[in-house]
Amino acid sequence: MALRNPKDFWTGIIYVAVGTLFIVIARDYTMGTALKMGPAYFPTILSVLLILIGCASLVRSFIKPGSPIGGLAIKGLLIVSVSIILFGLLLRSAGLIIALPLLVVGSAAASSRFTWRYSIVLAAGLTVFCWLVFLKGLGVPIPLLGPWFGR
C-alpha cells in the first residue's frame, strides 16, 4: 500500500508515540478501579484513546488522499510557546484574571485570522469558565488576583 496522506500519517505517529509515552510513565502508579480511581487510571484511559485515534489516523493515511505537509510555522510556534511560558510565570503572582487572557490573546495572535474583538471575547469567556470550574467548582488554589495586586 502506498502512503496517500502524509499529514494523517505523521499525525497518527505522533498520537501513538505520545499515548505510548504516557502509558509508560503511568505504569508505576496504581491503577485502581472505575469506582475508586488511582493516579494511573485517567492518564491510562486517555492514552489508550489517543493511541486508538492515532491508529485510525494511520489507517486513514493509506486510504484517503491528502495534501503534502507544508513548512514549519516558526513564528506561530514561538508566539504560542512564549504565551504558555508567560502564563506559567504570571499565574501565581498576577492571578488568573491577568494570566489567562494574556495566554488566550497571545496564542490567538499566532493565527493568520487574528482579530482583537474575537480574541478578547474568547479570553473573557474562558476566564469566567475557568473561574467557575477550577476555583468555584473544584476549589483549586489558584489566585484570582495575585500578590502583585495586594491579594
C-alpha positions in Angstrom: 0.0 0.0 0.0 1.2 3.5 -0.8 1.0 6.4 1.6 -1.7 8.8 0.3 -1.9 11.4 3.1 1.3 12.3 4.8 -0.4 14.7 7.3 -2.6 11.9 8.6 0.3 9.5 8.7 2.6 11.8 10.8 -0.4 12.9 13.0 -1.0 9.2 13.7 2.6 8.5 14.5 2.7 11.5 17.0 -0.6 10.4 18.7 0.6 6.8 19.1 4.0 7.9 20.3 2.6 10.4 22.9 -0.1 7.9 24.1 2.6 5.2 24.5 4.9 7.5 26.3 2.2 8.4 28.9 1.2 4.8 29.4 4.9 4.0 30.1 5.1 7.0 32.6 1.8 6.0 34.3 2.7 2.3 34.7 4.5 2.9 38.1 1.3 4.4 39.6 -1.6 2.4 41.0 -4.5 1.9 38.5 -7.4 1.5 40.9 -10.9 0.7 39.6 -13.6 2.7 37.8 -15.3 3.5 41.2 -12.0 4.2 43.1 -9.6 5.5 40.5 -5.9 5.5 41.2 -3.4 8.1 39.9 -2.8 6.0 36.7 -6.4 5.4 35.8 -7.3 8.7 34.0 -3.9 9.1 32.2 -4.0 5.5 31.0 -7.6 5.7 29.7 -6.8 9.0 27.8 -3.6 7.4 26.5 -5.4 4.4 25.1 -8.0 6.7 23.4 -5.1 8.8 22.0 -3.5 5.6 20.6 -6.7 4.5 19.1 -7.2 7.9 17.4 -3.6 7.6 16.2 -4.2 4.2 14.7 -7.3 5.4 12.9 -5.3 8.3 11.5 -2.6 5.9 10.3 -5.1 3.7 8.6 -6.8 6.7 7.0 -3.4 7.9 5.7 -3.3 4.9 3.4 -6.9 5.1 2.3 -7.9 8.8 1.8 -5.7 11.1 -0.4 -4.5 14.3 1.2 -2.2 17.2 0.6 1.5 17.2 1.4 2.9 18.6 4.6 3.7 22.3 4.4 6.5 24.2 6.0 7.0 24.7 9.7 5.4 27.9 11.1 8.2 29.0 13.3 6.6 32.4 14.1 3.3 30.9 15.3 5.2 28.2 17.3 7.3 30.8 19.1 4.3 33.1 19.8 2.3 30.2 21.3 5.3 28.9 23.3 6.0 32.3 24.8 2.3 32.7 25.7 2.3 29.4 27.6 5.6 30.3 29.4 4.2 33.7 30.3 1.0 32.1 31.6 3.1 29.8 33.8 5.2 32.6 35.2 2.3 35.0 35.8 -0.4 32.7 37.2 0.7 32.7 40.9 2.0 36.3 41.0 -0.6 38.1 38.9 -3.5 35.7 39.1 -5.9 34.0 36.8 -7.7 37.3 35.6 -4.4 38.6 34.2 -2.5 35.4 33.1 -5.4 33.6 31.2 -6.4 36.5 29.0 -2.7 37.1 28.1 -2.4 33.4 27.2 -5.6 33.4 25.0 -4.9 36.7 23.2 -1.2 35.9 22.8 -1.9 32.4 21.4 -4.7 33.8 19.1 -2.2 36.3 17.7 -0.3 33.4 16.2 -3.2 32.8 13.8 -3.4 34.4 10.4 -7.1 35.1 11.1 -6.4 37.0 14.3 -8.9 39.7 15.3 -8.9 41.7 18.6 -12.6 41.5 19.1 -12.9 37.7 18.8 -9.8 37.2 20.9 -11.0 39.4 23.8 -14.4 37.9 23.8 -12.8 34.4 23.9 -10.4 35.4 26.6 -13.2 36.8 28.8 -15.4 33.7 28.3 -12.6 31.3 29.1 -11.6 33.3 32.1 -15.1 33.2 33.5 -15.4 29.5 32.6 -12.1 28.6 34.3 -13.0 30.7 37.4 -16.3 28.8 37.7 -14.9 25.3 37.1 -11.5 25.4 38.8 -11.9 28.0 41.6 -15.5 27.7 42.5 -16.3 24.1 41.4 -13.1 22.2 42.1 -11.6 24.5 44.7 -8.2 24.6 43.0 -6.0 27.1 44.9 -5.3 29.5 42.1 -5.4 33.2 43.0 -8.0 35.2 41.1 -5.8 38.2 41.6 -2.2 37.5 42.8 0.1 39.2 45.3 1.0 41.8 42.7 -2.4 43.3 43.3 -2.4 43.0 47.1 -4.2 39.7 47.4 
